[in-house]
Amino acid sequence: MFPFIGALPEQVIDQHGKVDGIINNAGIIHPFLKVNELEYDKIKLVMDINFYGTLYMVKSFLPYLLKRPVVHIANVSSMGGFLPVPGQTIYGASKAAVKLLTEGLRAELKDTNVKVTLVFPGGVSTNNYDKFRIGCCR
């Protein structure tokens, strides 16, 4: 799905000499539609970017981060992953998955040098509303 992510840690280290942290801030929304009305490809795209993008970044970078003396992973979820928003059920599910992934990572890594933070931003002013108001989604 994201073959380039596996090569990314080495590229970052080649360019910068080391990596001491990652911030996973991927996020797209889908048109404001009920699950029954949402196309499968839109569901897959939202999950691929919002959840799997975060998971694969963590999985790819973690072996390198575990070798560093002080490192941090910050994963950005959303208030939509904390409380449901009608018409954004899949987005919320993807961000709830990021929440549980991050909480699980924090527990798994508690005795290591890797610290883990979960971020829950509220509404952010982007052009997503205008884009999806007309029902388009790339």
WOKARA-V188929 format. One record per pair of residues at least 12 apart in sequence whose C-alpha atoms are under 6 Angstrom apart, sorted by the first residue. I is the first residue (numbers start at 1). GAP is how many residues later the second one is. Records with the same first field share a line. If there is no record, write none. Layout:
I: GAP / GAP
//
This chain:
6: 54
9: 52
20: 51
21: 50 / 51 / 52
22: 51
23: 51 / 52
24: 30 / 51 / 52
25: 51
26: 24
27: 23
29: 62
31: 101 / 104
32: 55 / 56
33: 54
34: 53
47: 47
50: 44
51: 43 / 47
70: 43
71: 43
72: 42 / 43 / 44
73: 43
74: 42 / 43 / 44
75: 43
76: 43
77: 18 / 21 / 22 / 42 / 43
78: 17 / 42 / 43
79: 41 / 43
80: 12
81: 14 / 15
//
